[in-house]
Amino acid sequence: MLDASDKAAAAEPTDSQNDFTVAAATVGIICVGAALFEAALIPGMVIGVAAMLAPKALPKLGAAVEPAFRGAVRGTYKLGRKARHIMAEAEEQVHDVVAEEKAAQAAEKPGA
């Protein structure tokens, strides 16, 4: 069973969560201070924050995007197969019409 010290340790945030919270608070304070002095600095700050968060967010983003990517690839593949099937049927119908027209012209020539 868990004793009181184990429960207290489980309730405390981990070091990585603490580090992230401290970093986010620091960046937020700096951004607010810089925005008060010069609004033109905001795009650069946004890029800096994105660069800071990217290493932690990209693996999670990749895992979240993978199912959507797989679905898009499957859908595109199915759409391609369906399009090829439709084009093959259309081509077959065109060949049938051309063959009927050739037969009709061949039937008219000997009788003329």
Helices and strands as residue ranges (DSSP letters): H 4-11, H 15-37, G 39-41, H 42-111
